Amino acid sequence: MTASGLLDRIADVGRDRARGGYSRHAFDSAEGELREWFIAEAGWLDLEVETDRNGNIWAWWGPPGPDATVTGSHLDSVPGGGAFDGPLGVVSALDAVGILQRKGFSPAKPFAVVVFAEEEGGRFGVPCLGSRLLTGSIDPDKARNLRDPDGNTLADAASRAGFDPARFGPDPEALSRIGRFLELHVEQGRGLIDLGAPVAVGSTVIAHGRWRFSFQGQGNHAGATLLSDRHDPMLPAALTIGAVRKLAASVPDARATVGRLVPTPGGTNVIASTVDLWLDARVPGSGLTEALVEEIAGAAAEAAAAEGCTVSVTKESYSDTVTFDSGLRDRMSGVLGGVPQLPTGAGHDAAILAPHVPSGMLYVRNPTGISHSPEEFAEAADVDAGARALADVLENLAK
């Protein structure tokens, strides 16, 4: 079964009828169904499956061991996301194993396909949660107490799904087995269509993070409260959203987005008592992302004070600029005949692993560059070309 065919097999899992696209989140029913599907597909390839203490799934081709060649991605999505972000890397890894098995290839080194948990942070707010827990880059107590929009903690959701949240945390044994990690992903942003190439090697991931702005005001009656008597946190929240665009536009190649805003209590005829908004900020260069956020926080504080409100800012996640291992990157490019090397503004599990093990990425052409949207797309021919390219690289790395 080709990678494009495997994608077709899961095309009905987790469809979001309200938003369009897919909503597949950590420890929900759709993600659970995809986990079961992956385990079954791995079984068809005679891979031995294990789930680690953090909910990441490992499918081993041969005995587990050190200096392993590992490839994979994730199966979860952003709310209303596309069909390719995450699953493409998983189905391509499965297809690549099948291609190599049909050739009669057998890895000389340990080899595994991995599915990382909660890469998007679509339910609990922190991206790359499975790889962060694995590497120890997030405190397990903080992770266990993360809450989804319905108030469920990660610990509660994991327990209901059959996992033991008490075991969440750094896993040096699992990490030490990875000799090199390679993640294939749909291109996010437009590059390959203009270069006329179906596949590229990743070069860097720009610094990025998420911050929560909590505006506190005075809840009150929408009809009985004069404008002059209000301390409405929605006003500084709205002004902050405008400031995000203005301030980011003044920084070369910066990207800053408010994609979620939650007023409490959220009634049409109620002045909100609190408004929370989440900022996603990304700027190339070390330290520049946090500098931009400081400017935005200053604008938020000024707007809050003018309305008689207060604001607090909480950093929920941050990853500095990542440059993928140059030796692995050049080796991949050489195997593939000198394909383009591209940077990305999107975060990935490969970037979380990069400070710990040699890591690299392959991108598959996305003709429009649209991602995190139902319009995300890759041609079937490019999907299958990506899987073949992955197989060629894996054969070189695992021999």
Disulfide bonds with the S-S distance in Angstrom:
none
